[in-house]
Amino acid sequence: MNINARFLRKTGLLLVTAITVAWLSGCGGSPRTALPGKDTVTFSRVVSLTPSVTRSMYQLEAEDRLAGCSSYCVVEEKDSIVVAGSVIGPDIEKIVSLRPDLVILSEFISENDVKTLEKFGLRVEVFRSPESFDELCLQFIRLGQLTGKEKEAEQIAADIKDEVRLLSDEWEQKSPKPGVFMQIGSSPIFTVLPGTYMDDYIKFCGAENIAADLTNGIVGREFVVAKNPDYIFIVTMGVAGDLEKEQWSRFSLMNAVRQNNIHILDSRIACEPTPENFIKTLRLMAGYMGKELDGQPLSDQ
């Protein structure tokens, strides 16, 4: 589906910032965090302030149920979806005026805002940043349950899981494993940590995360140079990514530089946790890393 973007220019960077804040602070989901389960009803008027949820609703062809979205969500212009807040701040008055039967929020919304919405009798569910590809798929299925698209969500998740399993099984046995530095954000430099769905990109490519032993994601260039990664993936958008690539290219003795293996990934895909975005990112990374399946380079698929 071709989606015309209606989003602020800083969409990708804000999303990256939100993710880094969650990891740095050790945020978990609130007690209302969405988990797999059965609801006796489905919801027909949904306000989603979570970009990945909004994108998933399009992927499930449930966009007709969208009554409102955040200013950072990507929607089709023809749908005229009302903006009802941002990823980190709901417009309470606007949301209430839309009369939704379900409000889906990110974990970055304050508990006070959640309670305020509930006082108006609104059903609220919080979707946190998933800690793994498996959790990402569970959240997708949960959204399908909430929007009457459970079978469709289960099928999409199953198909993508099969492809991910096929690819990761193919590469898991190969050695030695290349070292990967995956950068999100540039001021400060922040790296992907273990226990996150983005770390699964690296593992499923049969590689090793050079930050595997870290618990704090802020790193200096000296750390990266000392680890001498074989690949550097910069998750950002626009000029910032090009500038970071230029900065890393100055370290001419680093393997990733010598082998011309510094690549930019679009944060609007890599940082929006949906099954389809996950497999798109995995294919792209695998293609850059020269991975093949049945003799066919993935970059050609």
matplotlib code that plots the C-alpha trace (Angstrom):
import matplotlib.pyplot as plt

x = [0.0, 1.4, 0.9, 1.3, 3.1, 1.5, 4.0, 6.4, 9.9, 11.4, 9.2, 11.9, 14.2, 11.5, 10.7, 14.3, 14.5, 11.4, 12.9, 16.3, 14.5, 12.6, 15.8, 17.9, 15.2, 14.4, 10.8, 8.4, 4.8, 2.1, -0.4, -2.5, 0.1, -1.5, -1.1, -2.5, -5.9, -9.5, -12.1, -15.7, -16.1, -14.2, -13.8, -14.9, -13.7, -10.0, -7.7, -4.1, -1.3, 1.3, 2.8, 3.5, -0.1, -1.5, 0.7, -0.4, -4.0, -3.3, -1.4, -4.5, -6.8, -8.5, -7.9, -11.7, -11.8, -9.3, -11.0, -7.8, -4.0, -0.9, 0.8, 3.7, 1.6, 1.7, -1.8, -3.3, -4.3, -7.6, -8.6, -8.6, -7.8, -8.0, -4.8, -5.5, -2.1, 1.5, 3.3, 4.1, 1.1, -2.6, -5.1, -7.6, -10.4, -9.9, -9.9, -13.1, -14.8, -14.1, -16.1, -13.8, -14.5, -10.8, -7.7, -4.3, -1.3, 2.5, 4.3, 5.5, 2.1, 2.0, -0.1, -2.1, -3.2, -4.2, -6.3, -7.9, -9.0, -10.4, -12.4, -14.2, -15.2, -12.8, -11.1, -7.4, -4.7, -0.9, 1.4, 5.0, 8.2, 8.5, 11.5, 11.8, 10.5, 8.2, 6.6, 6.2, 4.2, 2.1, 1.2, 0.2, -2.1, -3.5, -4.3, -6.0, -8.2, -9.1, -10.1, -11.9, -8.9, -7.5, -7.4, -5.7, -3.1, -2.4, -1.8, 0.5, 2.5, 2.8, 4.0, 6.6, 7.7, 8.3, 10.4, 12.4, 13.0, 14.1, 16.5, 17.9, 18.3, 20.3, 22.8, 23.0, 25.3, 27.8, 31.0, 32.8, 30.0, 30.6, 30.4, 27.7, 27.3, 23.7, 23.4, 20.2, 20.6, 23.7, 23.5, 24.5, 25.4, 23.2, 23.5, 21.0, 21.1, 20.3, 16.8, 15.2, 13.5, 16.1, 18.8, 17.0, 17.8, 21.4, 21.0, 18.8, 21.4, 23.8, 25.9, 27.1, 26.1, 29.3, 27.2, 26.1, 27.7, 26.4, 23.5, 23.7, 23.2, 25.2, 28.6, 31.5, 33.2, 36.3, 34.2, 33.1, 36.5, 38.0, 35.4, 36.2, 32.8, 32.5, 29.3, 27.8, 24.1, 22.9, 19.2, 18.1, 16.8, 17.8, 20.9, 21.8, 22.4, 24.7, 26.7, 27.1, 28.3, 30.8, 32.0, 32.6, 34.3, 37.2, 38.3, 40.0, 41.4, 38.0, 36.8, 33.4, 35.2, 37.8, 35.1, 32.7, 30.1, 28.5, 24.8, 21.8, 18.4, 15.2, 14.0, 10.4, 10.7, 13.4, 12.0, 8.3, 7.8, 5.4, 5.9, 6.1, 8.6, 10.7, 11.0, 11.7, 14.5, 15.9, 15.9, 17.7, 20.4, 20.9, 21.3, 23.9, 25.7, 25.8, 23.5, 22.0, 19.1, 19.0, 21.8, 19.8, 21.1, 18.4, 19.1, 17.7, 14.3]
y = [0.0, 3.4, 5.7, 9.4, 10.7, 13.2, 13.7, 16.2, 16.4, 15.2, 12.1, 9.5, 11.4, 11.8, 8.1, 7.2, 9.6, 8.0, 4.6, 5.6, 7.3, 4.1, 2.0, 4.4, 4.7, 1.0, 1.8, -1.2, -1.3, 0.1, -2.3, -1.6, -2.8, -4.7, -8.4, -11.3, -12.2, -12.4, -9.6, -10.3, -7.2, -5.5, -1.7, 0.4, 3.9, 3.8, 6.7, 5.6, 7.8, 5.1, 5.3, 1.6, 0.8, 3.2, 1.6, -1.8, -0.8, 0.0, -3.3, -5.1, -3.0, -1.7, 2.0, 2.5, 2.1, 4.9, 7.9, 9.8, 9.5, 11.3, 14.1, 11.6, 8.9, 8.2, 8.0, 8.3, 11.9, 10.9, 9.4, 12.8, 11.2, 13.8, 14.5, 14.0, 14.5, 13.4, 10.3, 11.7, 14.0, 13.3, 16.1, 15.0, 17.4, 16.3, 12.7, 12.9, 14.9, 12.0, 9.6, 6.6, 3.3, 2.5, 4.7, 3.1, 4.9, 4.4, 3.8, 7.4, 8.8, 9.8, 7.8, 10.9, 11.3, 7.6, 8.1, 11.2, 9.5, 6.6, 9.0, 9.9, 6.3, 5.5, 2.1, 2.6, 0.2, 0.9, -0.7, -0.6, -0.9, -4.7, -6.4, -9.0, -10.0, -12.5, -9.8, -7.6, -10.3, -10.8, -7.1, -7.2, -10.1, -8.3, -5.3, -7.7, -9.0, -5.5, -4.4, -7.5, -8.6, -11.5, -14.1, -11.7, -10.6, -14.2, -15.1, -12.1, -12.8, -16.5, -15.9, -13.4, -15.6, -18.4, -16.2, -14.9, -18.4, -19.6, -16.7, -16.9, -20.7, -20.4, -17.9, -19.1, -21.9, -19.8, -18.6, -16.5, -14.1, -10.5, -7.7, -5.1, -1.6, -0.4, 3.4, 5.2, 8.9, 11.0, 13.5, 11.5, 8.4, 5.6, 2.0, -0.9, -2.9, -6.6, -7.3, -5.2, -6.1, -4.2, -6.5, -9.3, -7.7, -8.3, -11.9, -13.0, -11.9, -14.3, -11.5, -10.3, -7.0, -5.2, -3.7, -7.1, -6.5, -3.0, -1.9, 1.8, 2.6, 5.9, 5.2, 7.2, 6.8, 5.5, 2.5, 1.7, 2.0, -0.2, -2.9, -2.6, -3.7, -5.3, -3.4, -0.1, 0.5, 4.1, 4.2, 7.8, 9.9, 12.7, 14.8, 13.4, 10.0, 11.2, 13.3, 10.4, 8.2, 10.9, 11.0, 7.2, 7.1, 9.1, 6.0, 4.4, 1.4, 0.2, -2.9, -1.4, 1.6, -0.5, -2.8, 0.0, -1.4, 1.7, 1.7, 3.9, 2.5, 4.5, 5.0, 5.2, 1.5, 0.1, 1.9, 1.2, -2.2, -4.1, -7.5, -6.1, -3.4, -6.0, -8.3, -5.3, -4.1, -7.6, -8.2, -4.9, -5.6, -9.1, -7.8, -5.3, -8.1, -10.2, -12.9, -15.3, -17.7, -20.6, -18.9, -15.7, -12.4, -10.9, -7.4, -8.6, -9.6]
z = [0.0, -0.9, 2.0, 1.6, 4.6, 6.8, 9.6, 11.0, 9.5, 12.8, 13.0, 12.8, 15.1, 17.7, 17.6, 18.0, 21.0, 22.6, 22.3, 23.8, 26.7, 27.4, 27.3, 29.4, 32.1, 32.2, 31.4, 31.4, 30.5, 32.8, 34.3, 31.3, 28.8, 25.9, 26.2, 24.2, 25.3, 24.2, 24.2, 23.9, 21.8, 19.0, 18.7, 15.8, 16.7, 17.7, 18.6, 18.1, 19.4, 18.7, 15.1, 14.9, 15.9, 13.3, 10.7, 11.7, 11.3, 7.7, 7.3, 8.7, 6.4, 9.6, 8.8, 8.6, 12.4, 12.9, 14.5, 15.5, 15.4, 16.7, 14.8, 14.2, 12.6, 8.9, 7.4, 4.0, 3.3, 1.8, 5.2, 6.9, 10.3, 13.1, 14.9, 18.6, 20.3, 20.0, 20.9, 24.4, 25.0, 24.2, 23.5, 26.1, 24.9, 21.2, 22.1, 24.2, 21.4, 18.9, 21.0, 20.6, 22.1, 22.4, 22.9, 22.2, 23.8, 23.9, 27.2, 27.1, 28.0, 31.7, 34.1, 34.9, 31.3, 31.2, 34.4, 33.0, 29.9, 31.9, 34.0, 30.9, 30.5, 27.7, 27.3, 27.2, 26.2, 26.3, 23.8, 25.1, 23.0, 22.5, 23.9, 21.1, 17.7, 19.4, 21.6, 18.6, 16.8, 20.0, 20.1, 16.4, 17.0, 20.1, 17.9, 15.5, 18.3, 19.3, 15.8, 14.5, 12.4, 14.5, 11.8, 9.4, 12.1, 13.0, 9.3, 8.7, 11.8, 11.0, 7.5, 8.6, 11.4, 8.9, 6.8, 9.7, 11.0, 7.5, 7.2, 10.7, 10.7, 7.4, 8.9, 12.5, 11.7, 9.8, 11.5, 12.3, 13.2, 12.0, 14.5, 14.1, 15.5, 15.2, 16.0, 16.8, 17.4, 17.1, 20.0, 22.0, 20.1, 21.2, 20.4, 20.2, 23.5, 24.2, 25.3, 22.6, 19.3, 17.4, 18.8, 17.1, 13.7, 14.5, 15.9, 13.1, 10.6, 12.2, 13.6, 17.0, 18.6, 19.7, 22.6, 23.9, 27.3, 27.8, 30.0, 29.1, 25.5, 25.3, 23.7, 22.4, 19.1, 20.9, 22.1, 18.6, 17.1, 19.8, 19.0, 15.3, 13.9, 10.5, 9.8, 11.0, 10.6, 11.2, 12.0, 11.3, 8.4, 6.1, 6.5, 10.0, 8.6, 5.9, 8.4, 10.7, 7.8, 7.0, 10.6, 10.8, 7.4, 8.9, 10.9, 8.0, 9.9, 11.1, 9.3, 8.4, 6.8, 5.0, 3.6, 2.8, 5.1, 6.6, 5.8, 6.7, 7.7, 7.7, 11.2, 10.1, 9.2, 11.5, 14.6, 14.1, 15.5, 13.2, 11.7, 8.1, 9.1, 10.9, 7.9, 5.6, 7.8, 8.2, 4.5, 3.9, 6.5, 5.2, 1.7, 2.9, 4.7, 1.5, 3.0, 0.5, 0.6, -1.9, -3.8, -4.3, -2.7, -0.5, -1.9, -5.2, -3.6]

ax = plt.figure().add_subplot(projection="3d")
ax.plot(x, y, z, "-o")
ax.set_aspect("equal")
plt.show()
